[in-house]
């Protein structure tokens, strides 16, 4: 997209999703492996929430016309993320959350970046910083 900071954040999100999947792959029932999944999920959740907040701040600052639509998409993604992370915290079932990290979130991110973020980044980058 037209903002390098967004590109860095998106690359970080991909790395964090991969870290969750890697932690799930190494899950062996030990406390250490469960803790590794917990930490990877927490890092992903915190980063994603902060990334969305930063994007929303930028869109608000520059009065992006489609802000409410974009924010609603973030809100839906956060709700889904919270449901998945709550499921992990409750059930500790790797098979239940794996599809979200391996397929659902990556597919959502690709669509969101190409449709929503590309447009908002182009709009924001057209304004003096």
Residue pairs with C-beta under 8 A, 6 or more apart in sequence:
1 7
1 10
1 113
1 117
1 118
1 121
1 122
2 118
2 121
2 122
2 124
2 125
3 58
3 121
3 124
3 125
5 54
6 55
6 117
6 121
9 47
9 51
9 54
10 109
10 113
10 117
12 47
12 51
13 44
13 47
13 48
13 51
13 109
14 106
14 109
16 40
16 43
16 44
16 47
16 48
17 44
17 101
17 105
17 106
17 109
19 40
19 43
19 44
20 37
20 40
20 41
20 44
20 101
21 98
21 101
21 102
22 40
23 33
23 36
23 37
23 39
23 40
24 37
24 94
24 97
24 98
24 101
26 33
26 36
27 33
27 34
27 36
27 37
27 94
34 92
37 88
37 94
38 88
41 85
41 88
41 97
45 81
45 82
45 85
48 77
48 78
48 81
49 78
52 74
52 77
52 78
55 70
55 74
55 117
55 120
56 67
56 70
56 71
56 74
58 64
58 120
58 124
59 67
59 70
59 71
59 120
59 123
59 124
60 67
62 123
62 124
62 127
64 70
64 120
64 123
64 124
65 123
66 119
66 120
69 116
70 116
70 120
73 112
73 116
77 108
77 112
80 100
80 104
81 105
84 97
84 100
85 97
87 93
87 96
87 97
88 96
88 97
